[in-house]
Amino acid sequence: MTTPLLLAADAVAAAGITGSLPLAVAGTGAAIGIGMIGAKAVEAVGRNPGAFGKILPLAILGMALAEAIAIYALIMNILGK
């Protein structure tokens, strides 16, 4: 018996977008993470402007780590895994 979910999975596989879906999810997650880090960094500097020198490097490091997830997903997508 064929369910609508299996039909949708077959349509996605036939379209050849199966590898792009995990990349899109990872990219979306990285974008949300970077946005949250940036927003909280701005909020922290707004509350305590004197801590700018300590907050900026941590925010940049956090953004780089969040972006690394998207880069790993891109590499895995290119390799086909």
KOLGU-4560 file (N, C-alpha, C; in nm, 3 decimals, padded with zeros to 5 digits):
<recs>
<n_xx: 00.084 n_yy: -00.118 n_zz: 00.000 ca_xx: 00.000 ca_yy: 00.000 ca_zz: 00.000 c_xx: 00.088 c_yy: 00.124 c_zz: 00.000 mol: A seq: 1 type: MET>
<n_xx: 00.062 n_yy: 00.215 n_zz: -00.089 ca_xx: 00.142 ca_yy: 00.336 ca_zz: -00.102 c_xx: 00.075 c_yy: 00.449 c_zz: -00.024 mol: A seq: 2 type: THR>
<n_xx: 00.155 n_yy: 00.510 n_zz: 00.063 ca_xx: 00.103 ca_yy: 00.621 ca_zz: 00.142 c_xx: 00.146 c_yy: 00.752 c_zz: 00.077 mol: A seq: 3 type: THR>
<n_xx: 00.078 n_yy: 00.862 n_zz: 00.112 ca_xx: 00.118 ca_yy: 00.992 ca_zz: 00.056 c_xx: 00.262 c_yy: 01.030 c_zz: 00.091 mol: A seq: 4 type: PRO>
<n_xx: 00.309 n_yy: 00.986 n_zz: 00.208 ca_xx: 00.447 ca_yy: 01.017 ca_zz: 00.247 c_xx: 00.546 c_yy: 00.947 c_zz: 00.155 mol: A seq: 5 type: LEU>
<n_xx: 00.519 n_yy: 00.822 n_zz: 00.119 ca_xx: 00.608 ca_yy: 00.751 ca_zz: 00.028 c_xx: 00.604 c_yy: 00.812 c_zz: -00.112 mol: A seq: 6 type: LEU>
<n_xx: 00.488 n_yy: 00.856 n_zz: -00.155 ca_xx: 00.478 ca_yy: 00.921 ca_zz: -00.285 c_xx: 00.558 c_yy: 01.051 c_zz: -00.285 mol: A seq: 7 type: LEU>
<n_xx: 00.552 n_yy: 01.126 n_zz: -00.177 ca_xx: 00.628 ca_yy: 01.251 ca_zz: -00.168 c_xx: 00.777 c_yy: 01.222 c_zz: -00.166 mol: A seq: 8 type: ALA>
<n_xx: 00.819 n_yy: 01.117 n_zz: -00.097 ca_xx: 00.961 ca_yy: 01.080 ca_zz: -00.093 c_xx: 01.008 c_yy: 01.038 c_zz: -00.231 mol: A seq: 9 type: ALA>
<n_xx: 00.925 n_yy: 00.966 n_zz: -00.305 ca_xx: 00.961 ca_yy: 00.926 ca_zz: -00.441 c_xx: 00.973 c_yy: 01.047 c_zz: -00.533 mol: A seq: 10 type: ASP>
<n_xx: 00.884 n_yy: 01.144 n_zz: -00.515 ca_xx: 00.889 ca_yy: 01.266 ca_zz: -00.597 c_xx: 01.014 c_yy: 01.346 c_zz: -00.567 mol: A seq: 11 type: ALA>
<n_xx: 01.052 n_yy: 01.353 n_zz: -00.440 ca_xx: 01.175 ca_yy: 01.425 ca_zz: -00.403 c_xx: 01.296 c_yy: 01.355 c_zz: -00.461 mol: A seq: 12 type: VAL>
<n_xx: 01.300 n_yy: 01.222 n_zz: -00.451 ca_xx: 01.413 ca_yy: 01.146 ca_zz: -00.503 c_xx: 01.421 c_yy: 01.158 c_zz: -00.655 mol: A seq: 13 type: ALA>
<n_xx: 01.306 n_yy: 01.157 n_zz: -00.721 ca_xx: 01.304 ca_yy: 01.169 ca_zz: -00.867 c_xx: 01.352 c_yy: 01.306 c_zz: -00.911 mol: A seq: 14 type: ALA>
<n_xx: 01.326 n_yy: 01.408 n_zz: -00.829 ca_xx: 01.368 ca_yy: 01.543 ca_zz: -00.865 c_xx: 01.517 c_yy: 01.563 c_zz: -00.843 mol: A seq: 15 type: ALA>
<n_xx: 01.581 n_yy: 01.474 n_zz: -00.769 ca_xx: 01.725 ca_yy: 01.483 ca_zz: -00.747 c_xx: 01.764 c_yy: 01.586 c_zz: -00.643 mol: A seq: 16 type: GLY>
<n_xx: 01.674 n_yy: 01.617 n_zz: -00.550 ca_xx: 01.705 ca_yy: 01.718 ca_zz: -00.449 c_xx: 01.728 c_yy: 01.658 c_zz: -00.312 mol: A seq: 17 type: ILE>
<n_xx: 01.753 n_yy: 01.530 n_zz: -00.306 ca_xx: 01.771 ca_yy: 01.466 ca_zz: -00.176 c_xx: 01.896 c_yy: 01.515 c_zz: -00.106 mol: A seq: 18 type: THR>
<n_xx: 02.004 n_yy: 01.541 n_zz: -00.180 ca_xx: 02.127 ca_yy: 01.588 ca_zz: -00.118 c_xx: 02.122 c_yy: 01.733 c_zz: -00.078 mol: A seq: 19 type: GLY>
<n_xx: 02.036 n_yy: 01.809 n_zz: -00.140 ca_xx: 02.027 ca_yy: 01.952 ca_zz: -00.111 c_xx: 01.945 c_yy: 01.981 c_zz: 00.014 mol: A seq: 20 type: SER>
<n_xx: 01.858 n_yy: 01.891 n_zz: 00.052 ca_xx: 01.774 ca_yy: 01.916 ca_zz: 00.169 c_xx: 01.856 c_yy: 01.924 c_zz: 00.298 mol: A seq: 21 type: LEU>
<n_xx: 01.947 n_yy: 01.831 n_zz: 00.326 ca_xx: 02.029 ca_yy: 01.847 ca_zz: 00.448 c_xx: 02.116 c_yy: 01.972 c_zz: 00.444 mol: A seq: 22 type: PRO>
<n_xx: 02.162 n_yy: 02.010 n_zz: 00.326 ca_xx: 02.241 ca_yy: 02.132 ca_zz: 00.312 c_xx: 02.155 c_yy: 02.254 c_zz: 00.344 mol: A seq: 23 type: LEU>
<n_xx: 02.031 n_yy: 02.254 n_zz: 00.299 ca_xx: 01.942 ca_yy: 02.366 ca_zz: 00.328 c_xx: 01.911 c_yy: 02.375 c_zz: 00.477 mol: A seq: 24 type: ALA>
<n_xx: 01.891 n_yy: 02.261 n_zz: 00.541 ca_xx: 01.864 ca_yy: 02.260 ca_zz: 00.685 c_xx: 01.985 c_yy: 02.310 c_zz: 00.763 mol: A seq: 25 type: VAL>
<n_xx: 02.105 n_yy: 02.263 n_zz: 00.725 ca_xx: 02.227 ca_yy: 02.307 ca_zz: 00.793 c_xx: 02.251 c_yy: 02.456 c_zz: 00.770 mol: A seq: 26 type: ALA>
<n_xx: 02.228 n_yy: 02.503 n_zz: 00.649 ca_xx: 02.245 ca_yy: 02.646 ca_zz: 00.620 c_xx: 02.147 c_yy: 02.732 c_zz: 00.696 mol: A seq: 27 type: GLY>
<n_xx: 02.024 n_yy: 02.684 n_zz: 00.707 ca_xx: 01.923 ca_yy: 02.758 ca_zz: 00.783 c_xx: 01.960 c_yy: 02.762 c_zz: 00.931 mol: A seq: 28 type: THR>
<n_xx: 02.004 n_yy: 02.650 n_zz: 00.984 ca_xx: 02.046 ca_yy: 02.646 ca_zz: 01.124 c_xx: 02.163 c_yy: 02.737 c_zz: 01.152 mol: A seq: 29 type: GLY>
<n_xx: 02.260 n_yy: 02.738 n_zz: 01.060 ca_xx: 02.376 ca_yy: 02.826 ca_zz: 01.078 c_xx: 02.334 c_yy: 02.972 c_zz: 01.071 mol: A seq: 30 type: ALA>
<n_xx: 02.245 n_yy: 03.005 n_zz: 00.980 ca_xx: 02.200 ca_yy: 03.144 ca_zz: 00.968 c_xx: 02.125 c_yy: 03.189 c_zz: 01.093 mol: A seq: 31 type: ALA>
<n_xx: 02.042 n_yy: 03.102 n_zz: 01.147 ca_xx: 01.970 ca_yy: 03.136 ca_zz: 01.271 c_xx: 02.068 c_yy: 03.152 c_zz: 01.386 mol: A seq: 32 type: ILE>
<n_xx: 02.167 n_yy: 03.062 n_zz: 01.394 ca_xx: 02.268 ca_yy: 03.070 ca_zz: 01.500 c_xx: 02.349 c_yy: 03.198 c_zz: 01.492 mol: A seq: 33 type: GLY>
<n_xx: 02.392 n_yy: 03.234 n_zz: 01.372 ca_xx: 02.471 ca_yy: 03.356 ca_zz: 01.355 c_xx: 02.387 c_yy: 03.478 c_zz: 01.390 mol: A seq: 34 type: ILE>
<n_xx: 02.262 n_yy: 03.478 n_zz: 01.349 ca_xx: 02.174 ca_yy: 03.590 ca_zz: 01.382 c_xx: 02.153 c_yy: 03.605 c_zz: 01.531 mol: A seq: 35 type: GLY>
<n_xx: 02.136 n_yy: 03.492 n_zz: 01.599 ca_xx: 02.117 ca_yy: 03.498 ca_zz: 01.745 c_xx: 02.243 c_yy: 03.546 c_zz: 01.816 mol: A seq: 36 type: MET>
<n_xx: 02.360 n_yy: 03.499 n_zz: 01.769 ca_xx: 02.486 ca_yy: 03.543 ca_zz: 01.830 c_xx: 02.505 c_yy: 03.692 c_zz: 01.811 mol: A seq: 37 type: ILE>
<n_xx: 02.480 n_yy: 03.739 n_zz: 01.690 ca_xx: 02.493 ca_yy: 03.883 ca_zz: 01.663 c_xx: 02.397 c_yy: 03.966 c_zz: 01.745 mol: A seq: 38 type: GLY>
<n_xx: 02.274 n_yy: 03.921 n_zz: 01.756 ca_xx: 02.175 ca_yy: 03.996 ca_zz: 01.833 c_xx: 02.211 c_yy: 04.003 c_zz: 01.980 mol: A seq: 39 type: ALA>
<n_xx: 02.255 n_yy: 03.891 n_zz: 02.035 ca_xx: 02.292 ca_yy: 03.889 ca_zz: 02.177 c_xx: 02.419 c_yy: 03.970 c_zz: 02.203 mol: A seq: 40 type: LYS>
<n_xx: 02.512 n_yy: 03.970 n_zz: 02.106 ca_xx: 02.633 ca_yy: 04.051 ca_zz: 02.123 c_xx: 02.598 c_yy: 04.199 c_zz: 02.124 mol: A seq: 41 type: ALA>
<n_xx: 02.511 n_yy: 04.241 n_zz: 02.035 ca_xx: 02.469 ca_yy: 04.382 ca_zz: 02.032 c_xx: 02.394 c_yy: 04.417 c_zz: 02.160 mol: A seq: 42 type: VAL>
<n_xx: 02.311 n_yy: 04.326 n_zz: 02.206 ca_xx: 02.238 ca_yy: 04.350 ca_zz: 02.331 c_xx: 02.334 c_yy: 04.362 c_zz: 02.449 mol: A seq: 43 type: GLU>
<n_xx: 02.436 n_yy: 04.276 n_zz: 02.452 ca_xx: 02.532 ca_yy: 04.280 ca_zz: 02.562 c_xx: 02.613 c_yy: 04.409 c_zz: 02.560 mol: A seq: 44 type: ALA>
<n_xx: 02.653 n_yy: 04.453 n_zz: 02.442 ca_xx: 02.728 ca_yy: 04.580 ca_zz: 02.433 c_xx: 02.638 c_yy: 04.697 c_zz: 02.469 mol: A seq: 45 type: VAL>
<n_xx: 02.512 n_yy: 04.687 n_zz: 02.434 ca_xx: 02.419 ca_yy: 04.793 ca_zz: 02.472 c_xx: 02.400 c_yy: 04.804 c_zz: 02.622 mol: A seq: 46 type: GLY>
<n_xx: 02.404 n_yy: 04.691 n_zz: 02.689 ca_xx: 02.390 ca_yy: 04.692 ca_zz: 02.835 c_xx: 02.518 c_yy: 04.735 c_zz: 02.905 mol: A seq: 47 type: ARG>
<n_xx: 02.634 n_yy: 04.696 n_zz: 02.847 ca_xx: 02.762 ca_yy: 04.727 ca_zz: 02.910 c_xx: 02.863 c_yy: 04.763 c_zz: 02.801 mol: A seq: 48 type: ASN>
<n_xx: 02.866 n_yy: 04.889 n_zz: 02.759 ca_xx: 02.956 ca_yy: 04.929 ca_zz: 02.650 c_xx: 03.104 c_yy: 04.907 c_zz: 02.681 mol: A seq: 49 type: PRO>
<n_xx: 03.140 n_yy: 04.907 n_zz: 02.806 ca_xx: 03.279 ca_yy: 04.886 ca_zz: 02.843 c_xx: 03.329 c_yy: 04.746 c_zz: 02.816 mol: A seq: 50 type: GLY>
<n_xx: 03.238 n_yy: 04.651 n_zz: 02.798 ca_xx: 03.277 ca_yy: 04.511 ca_zz: 02.774 c_xx: 03.289 c_yy: 04.480 c_zz: 02.625 mol: A seq: 51 type: ALA>
<n_xx: 03.286 n_yy: 04.582 n_zz: 02.542 ca_xx: 03.292 ca_yy: 04.561 ca_zz: 02.397 c_xx: 03.414 c_yy: 04.478 c_zz: 02.356 mol: A seq: 52 type: PHE>
<n_xx: 03.530 n_yy: 04.509 n_zz: 02.412 ca_xx: 03.653 ca_yy: 04.440 ca_zz: 02.377 c_xx: 03.653 c_yy: 04.292 c_zz: 02.413 mol: A seq: 53 type: GLY>
<n_xx: 03.574 n_yy: 04.255 n_zz: 02.512 ca_xx: 03.565 ca_yy: 04.114 ca_zz: 02.551 c_xx: 03.454 c_yy: 04.040 c_zz: 02.475 mol: A seq: 54 type: LYS>
<n_xx: 03.351 n_yy: 04.112 n_zz: 02.438 ca_xx: 03.236 ca_yy: 04.049 ca_zz: 02.373 c_xx: 03.262 c_yy: 04.023 c_zz: 02.225 mol: A seq: 55 type: ILE>
<n_xx: 03.326 n_yy: 04.118 n_zz: 02.156 ca_xx: 03.346 ca_yy: 04.104 ca_zz: 02.012 c_xx: 03.424 c_yy: 03.979 c_zz: 01.974 mol: A seq: 56 type: LEU>
<n_xx: 03.538 n_yy: 03.948 n_zz: 02.036 ca_xx: 03.609 ca_yy: 03.825 ca_zz: 01.996 c_xx: 03.527 c_yy: 03.697 c_zz: 02.021 mol: A seq: 57 type: PRO>
<n_xx: 03.453 n_yy: 03.694 n_zz: 02.130 ca_xx: 03.370 ca_yy: 03.576 ca_zz: 02.157 c_xx: 03.257 c_yy: 03.564 c_zz: 02.056 mol: A seq: 58 type: LEU>
<n_xx: 03.199 n_yy: 03.678 n_zz: 02.016 ca_xx: 03.093 ca_yy: 03.675 ca_zz: 01.916 c_xx: 03.148 c_yy: 03.628 c_zz: 01.781 mol: A seq: 59 type: ALA>
<n_xx: 03.264 n_yy: 03.677 n_zz: 01.744 ca_xx: 03.324 ca_yy: 03.635 ca_zz: 01.617 c_xx: 03.356 c_yy: 03.486 c_zz: 01.620 mol: A seq: 60 type: ILE>
<n_xx: 03.409 n_yy: 03.436 n_zz: 01.730 ca_xx: 03.438 ca_yy: 03.293 ca_zz: 01.742 c_xx: 03.310 c_yy: 03.211 c_zz: 01.733 mol: A seq: 61 type: LEU>
<n_xx: 03.206 n_yy: 03.255 n_zz: 01.802 ca_xx: 03.078 ca_yy: 03.183 ca_zz: 01.796 c_xx: 03.020 c_yy: 03.181 c_zz: 01.657 mol: A seq: 62 type: GLY>
<n_xx: 03.030 n_yy: 03.294 n_zz: 01.585 ca_xx: 02.980 ca_yy: 03.298 ca_zz: 01.448 c_xx: 03.060 c_yy: 03.206 c_zz: 01.357 mol: A seq: 63 type: MET>
<n_xx: 03.191 n_yy: 03.201 n_zz: 01.378 ca_xx: 03.275 ca_yy: 03.113 ca_zz: 01.295 c_xx: 03.241 c_yy: 02.966 c_zz: 01.320 mol: A seq: 64 type: ALA>
<n_xx: 03.216 n_yy: 02.930 n_zz: 01.444 ca_xx: 03.179 ca_yy: 02.791 ca_zz: 01.474 c_xx: 03.043 c_yy: 02.756 c_zz: 01.416 mol: A seq: 65 type: LEU>
<n_xx: 02.949 n_yy: 02.850 n_zz: 01.421 ca_xx: 02.817 ca_yy: 02.825 ca_zz: 01.362 c_xx: 02.828 c_yy: 02.811 c_zz: 01.210 mol: A seq: 66 type: ALA>
<n_xx: 02.912 n_yy: 02.893 n_zz: 01.148 ca_xx: 02.929 ca_yy: 02.886 ca_zz: 01.003 c_xx: 03.000 c_yy: 02.757 c_zz: 00.962 mol: A seq: 67 type: GLU>
<n_xx: 03.083 n_yy: 02.704 n_zz: 01.049 ca_xx: 03.154 ca_yy: 02.579 ca_zz: 01.018 c_xx: 03.057 c_yy: 02.464 c_zz: 00.995 mol: A seq: 68 type: ALA>
<n_xx: 02.945 n_yy: 02.465 n_zz: 01.065 ca_xx: 02.844 ca_yy: 02.360 ca_zz: 01.045 c_xx: 02.792 c_yy: 02.362 c_zz: 00.901 mol: A seq: 69 type: ILE>
<n_xx: 02.765 n_yy: 02.480 n_zz: 00.850 ca_xx: 02.717 ca_yy: 02.492 ca_zz: 00.712 c_xx: 02.825 c_yy: 02.450 c_zz: 00.613 mol: A seq: 70 type: ALA>
<n_xx: 02.950 n_yy: 02.482 n_zz: 00.643 ca_xx: 03.060 ca_yy: 02.443 ca_zz: 00.554 c_xx: 03.077 c_yy: 02.291 c_zz: 00.555 mol: A seq: 71 type: ILE>
<n_xx: 03.067 n_yy: 02.228 n_zz: 00.672 ca_xx: 03.075 ca_yy: 02.082 ca_zz: 00.678 c_xx: 02.961 c_yy: 02.019 c_zz: 00.598 mol: A seq: 72 type: TYR>
<n_xx: 02.842 n_yy: 02.074 n_zz: 00.607 ca_xx: 02.730 ca_yy: 02.020 ca_zz: 00.530 c_xx: 02.753 c_yy: 02.036 c_zz: 00.380 mol: A seq: 73 type: ALA>
<n_xx: 02.810 n_yy: 02.149 n_zz: 00.342 ca_xx: 02.840 ca_yy: 02.171 ca_zz: 00.199 c_xx: 02.942 c_yy: 02.069 c_zz: 00.149 mol: A seq: 74 type: LEU>
<n_xx: 03.046 n_yy: 02.045 n_zz: 00.227 ca_xx: 03.148 ca_yy: 01.947 ca_zz: 00.188 c_xx: 03.086 c_yy: 01.808 c_zz: 00.178 mol: A seq: 75 type: ILE>
<n_xx: 03.004 n_yy: 01.771 n_zz: 00.274 ca_xx: 02.940 ca_yy: 01.639 ca_zz: 00.269 c_xx: 02.847 c_yy: 01.629 c_zz: 00.148 mol: A seq: 76 type: MET>
<n_xx: 02.781 n_yy: 01.738 n_zz: 00.112 ca_xx: 02.693 ca_yy: 01.737 ca_zz: -00.004 c_xx: 02.773 c_yy: 01.722 c_zz: -00.132 mol: A seq: 77 type: ASN>
<n_xx: 02.887 n_yy: 01.790 n_zz: -00.140 ca_xx: 02.970 ca_yy: 01.780 ca_zz: -00.259 c_xx: 03.025 c_yy: 01.638 c_zz: -00.273 mol: A seq: 78 type: ILE>
<n_xx: 03.066 n_yy: 01.578 n_zz: -00.160 ca_xx: 03.118 ca_yy: 01.442 ca_zz: -00.164 c_xx: 03.010 c_yy: 01.337 c_zz: -00.186 mol: A seq: 79 type: LEU>
<n_xx: 02.885 n_yy: 01.377 n_zz: -00.171 ca_xx: 02.775 ca_yy: 01.285 ca_zz: -00.196 c_xx: 02.743 c_yy: 01.190 c_zz: -00.082 mol: A seq: 80 type: GLY>
<n_xx: 02.774 n_yy: 01.230 n_zz: 00.039 ca_xx: 02.748 ca_yy: 01.141 ca_zz: 00.154 c_xx: 02.633 c_yy: 01.192 c_zz: 00.235 mol: A seq: 81 type: LYS>
</recs>
